[in-house]
């Protein structure tokens, strides 16, 4: 669709499948193939530790984001059905429904991956990591969190600046400002940075094994 991301249907559908599965109640799988602790939440793999304010805040944000993305998916499904019915029953292409679907998918992908889906539900190459000792895993996790967090911190100003620049552009059908449409990407980047900082702090604390 002009003015939006080409090929977004393919990109979002593959990622949203993981997001939807995350909300179905199936236990997460660890790298060794065994269920992980149900105390893990979506925001930054934050364990719900007693007295841990940041973990409780992360759990609340993850639950709110899960509800919001589920509602968005329902809206996508209804808009898709409406478009099919109108196309074949009334001969109307209903362009606004397609544009709404694309925009909602963009938000679903970035909100869910930033705030709902924890790292253990992501597809990772961990052949080396899982064969290390606990101490080796700790140092590798520290390096990875520092690298990813650092990259996102460096990229955030430019990303926000470009998103703000997009206020000049609007979606073709509904006329929504593109800075609003893509603001979810800035939220995603902030979530990744917060997750990296929290994990770094956890790995450097006495509870470092809970950050592996």
JOFENLIN-V414003 format. One line per field, one symbol per residue. psi: psi as a letter, one per 40 degrees, with the letter a starting at -180 (. if undefined). A space follows every 10 residues. Layout:
psi = ???
This chain:
psi = hheahheddd dddddddddd ddeeehiihi deeihiheeh idhffhigih ehdddddddd dddddddddd dddddddddd ddddddddde fhdgdddddd dddddddddd ddddedhide eihihfddde eiiddddddd dddddddddd ddddeddddd dddddeedii iddefhhddd dedddddddd dddddddddd dddeaefdde e.
